[in-house]
Amino acid sequence: MLHLYTRESLNALISKREGETKFGEKVETLSSQENLVEQLQQSEAKYVLFGIPEDIGVRANRGKAGATTAWKAGLKSLLNTQDNAFNKGRRVLVLGHLDFSELMKRADSFDEKSPEYHILLSQLVTKIDEEVTYLMFQIVSTGKIPIVIGGGHNNAYGNCKGTALGKSKAINVINFDAHTDFRSLEGRHSGNGFSYAFKKYFIDKYFMFGLHENYTSKKVFKTIDSCPERIQYNTFEGIHIRQEQGFSFQLNTALNFINNRPFGVEVDCDSIENVPSSAMTPSGFTANQARTFVSFFGNQKNAAYLHLCEAAPNPDDPREMYLIGKLLSYLITDFIRK
């Protein structure tokens, strides 16, 4: 269910200062959920921002819970950036968030020791898929570009399906990630959103940017290597450790592969060094490299959406919430800056 944000609810998150105009003061909002598509069509904003504060898909994938907190941190930081010649709030409509609190309560009630535990979680993920797909479809069908803050990477499936339906054709995807999320079709979770979307042909071509060789199984490598015309990848070790090819070269290689049709831009925060996430890493891309990645692909005319997922700051640690919120707001403004 979509929880719509009003101008009043956003104002409560903005720290106004005399002589300054904050980004959040200029963003658009909607007046009601009625005639959502019609209102989006009438909006002059190019981008539509919404959150998916859930971690059911992460838990279904046996990952660390906590991805519910990134949306709140990211939104507050974004609203309090400066509105200026570089950052124009009027280009963004802040829609709200998909409220899965009831599903979260159900997930919390499941017995973790039960052999059915992960199956039950997967069943809840399919319900999340439906909601994400429908909202993405509504936004994309109006010609807008969604910006999504997760949540788990399970939501990539709804992003791909909804965008493909909104575009009336399969899309391509570039995924900045330490993992393929191309695991077996064993019930929905955060580790197989792309394999499900690929199997059902919502994705035509899929590029994985910066895979960690230590955390990609032989079986998955065999699967993706069997379909080079539709799936390609590079590895973090190839780029940074062995320095076989440069970061900029790889950006252009990936673009050449996916740029023949609209493409989604996916960023799993577990690929960024020392970012609290479901699979936090001490060795990964820097925040500045993530920003360069998002800026590069966001400036392409075929960029169809941005998804920032799996960040999991501790809500009881103000410093951590501030830092992760600031990182997410940097990535969003890099994506929309032309």
N, C-alpha and C positions, 0 to 999 in steps of 0.2 A: 504494500500500500504506500502511495506517495504522500509524504508529509511535506506540504507546501510551505515555503518560507515567505513571510510578509516583509514589507519594508521595516515595520516596527521590530520584528524579530532580528533582522540584520543590524539595525541601529544599536540594539542592545549589546552587540559584539564589537562595535567600533569605538575606539578611543579617539574622539575628535580633538583637534588642536587648532587654536586660532592661527590663521594665516596659512593653513595647510588644507588640502583636499585629499581625503583618503579614497582609495580604490572602491571601498564598499559604499561610499556615498553616491557613486555614479553608476553602479551596476543596476541592471533591471531586475524586477521581480514580477510575478503574475498576481492578479487580483483574486483568482479562485481556480479550482481544478476543473470547473466546467468549461467545455469547449477548449480543452488544452491545446489541441493541434491548431485550432483557429487563432488562439492567442499567440502561439509561437510563430505562426506565419506573419502575424502583424508586427511582431517584435523586430526592431532594427539590430538587435544583438546578433553577432555571428556565432558565438559560442554559448552553450548551455551547460552549466555546471550542476552536478548533483552527486550525492554521496551514497555509499552502500555500506553502512556500519554493521558488518556481520563477520563472524569467523567460523561459521559452521562448516564451510567447505575446507578450511584449513584443518579443522579437527577431524573431518572425515578422511583427510589425507595423512592423519597421524602427525600433524604438525603442531607447533606451539600456538596456543590461542592468544588473542589480544589485538587482532587487526581491526577491531571495532573502533579504536580510539583515534585513528589517523584523520578521519573526516573532520571531527571537531577541531583538531589542532590545525589542520590545513586551511579550513575555512576561516578561522579567526585570524590567522596570519595573513592570508590573502586580502581580506577585507581591510586590514590595517596597513597595507603597503600604500605608497604614495600614488595618487592619480596625477600623471604628468604627460609630457610629450612622448615618453617611452611606454608608459602603462596607461591604457585607457579603459577605465571601468565600464564605460558604456558599450564596449564590445562583448560584454559577458552578461548573461542572464543567470542569476542564481535561482535554481528551481526549488531545491530542497533535498530531502533524502528519502530513500526507500526504507520504510519502517518494517524491520523483520524482528521486532522485539518479542512477538508472540512465538515465532519459530525458535528464537534464541532460548526462551523459557522452556520450550519443549525439548530442545537439545540438552539443556542443563538437567532435565529430569531423567534422561536416559542413564542406565547403569553402564558405566565405563567398562565394567568387568564382563558384561554380557557378550556372547559371541555375535549377537545381532547389533551391537553398538554402532559400528561403522556403516552397516547397511541402513540402519534407521537414519543416521545423519545424511547419508547419500540421498535418501528419499526426500529429506527436507531441502537439499540442494536443488533438486529438480523443481521444487516450488519456487525457489529463488530465481532459478533460470527463467521461468515463465514471466516473472515480474520484470526482470532486467531486460529481457528480450522485447517485451511490449513497450517499455518506456524508451528504449533505444530506437525502436522502430518509429515511434511517434516523433521523436526529435529529428532523426535523420530524414524522415519523409518530408519534413518541412524545409529541408535544405540547410539546417543548422549542423554544427559540429559539436558533439557531446564531449565534455571533459568529466571523467568519472574518478572519484577518489574512493577506493575500497577500504576495507573488505579484502577478501581472499582472491587469489587468482582464478578460482572457479568461475568468477564473473566474466572472464574472457569469453566463455561460451555464449552467454547472453549478449555480450557486446558484439561479437561476430555475427551471430544469427540475426539480431535486431537490425544491425547495420546492413547486412546483406539483403534482408527483406525490404528495408527502407530504400535501398539502391536498386532493388529488383535484379540483383546479380551477386554472385560470389565476390568476396573482397580478398585482398591480400593482407598479411599481417607481418609487422616487424616487432620482435619481442626481445627487449633488453633484459636478460635474465640469466641467472647462474644455472637454471634448470630448463629442460625442454618443455615441461608440462604436457608431454606427449605420451603419457603412460597408457596402459591398457584400458579398454572400455569395460571397466570392472564396477561400474556404478559411479555416479558423479561425485567429484571432489576437486580440490584445487590443483591436483597434479595431472588432470586429463582434459581440461577445457578445450585445448587446441586439437587434441586427437579426436574428440567428439565432433567439433566444428568441421574438421578436415574430412572426416568420414562421411558426414552429411552434406558435404560440399557447400558449406557457407564460407569456407576458406578455399581459395584456389592455390595461392602460393604463400609459403610460410618461411620466414627467415628468423633464425635464432642468433642473437648477437651476444657473444661473450659467455658461451657455455663454460662451466667449470668441468674440466676433464675428470676430476676426482669424483664427481657426483652425477655422472651420466652413465647409465648401465650399458653393458655390451649389447643387450637386447634392444634398447632404445636406439643406440647408434646404428645397429643393423637395420632397424625399421626405417629410420630417416635416410640412411645411405641408399636404400633400395628405390628411392623416388627422387632423384636429384633434379628432375625437371620441375618439381613442385615444392621441394624442401631443400633449403641450404642453411648453412650455419658457419660461424667461426667460433673460436674458443678464446677465453680470457688468457690462457697460457700462451696460445699462439701469438696473440697481440702483444701482451705485456711481459711475459716471462721469457719466452724464446725470441720475442721481437722479430717475428718472421715477416710481418706486414704492419704498417702503421695504422693508427686509429682512424685518421682521416681517409686513408685508402679504403679501409673496411666500411666506413660509412657510405662511400660512393659505390662500392661493390654491392652492398645490400640494397641501396636505392635502385640500382640498375636492375636488380632481380624483381623488385616488387612494384615498380613505378608504372606498370602497364595498366593498372586499374586502381580504384580507390583502396586505400590501405589504412588499417588501424595501427596506432602506435601504443604498444604495451610496455610498461616499465614496472618490473618487480623490484621492490626496494631491497630485496635480499642480494641483489647484484652490486649494491653500493656499500663500500667498506664501512663497517662499524655502525650501520643503521639498525636500530632495534626492529626486528622483523621475525617472521615465523621460522626463518633459517638464517639468522644473522651470521655474517662472515667477517673475519679479520683481514681477509685478502680479497679485494675486488676493485671495481672501478671507483674513482673518486666522485664526489658530488659534482665537481666542475665538469668531469667527463659525462656524467649523466645529463647535466644541463646542456652541454654541447650536442649530445645525441638528440635530446628533445627539441632543441632549437633547430637543428638541421632538418629533421623530418617534419616538424611543425610548419616550416616554411615552404614545404612542397605543396603544390596545388591539389594533389591527390590525397593529402592527409584527411582521413575521415573521422577519427576520434582519438582521444588520448585517455589512457587508463593508467592510473598510479595506484599500485596495490601492495598489500602485504606489510606495509609499515605498521609497527606495533609499539608505539611509545607508551611508557608507563603513565597512566592517568594521574597517579599520585606523585609524580615527579615533574614539577613545573618546568624545570630546565629542559628535560627531555621532550616534553610536549612542545615547548617553545622552539627547540632546535629542529624537530621533525616537521612542525608546522611551517617553519621558515623554509626548510628544504622543499616541501611540497609547493609552497607558494612561488618559490623561484622557478620550479619546473613548469608550473602553470603559466606564469608570465613569459617564460622563454618560449613556450609553445605558441602563444597568441601574438607575440611581438613580431611585427613585420617591418 
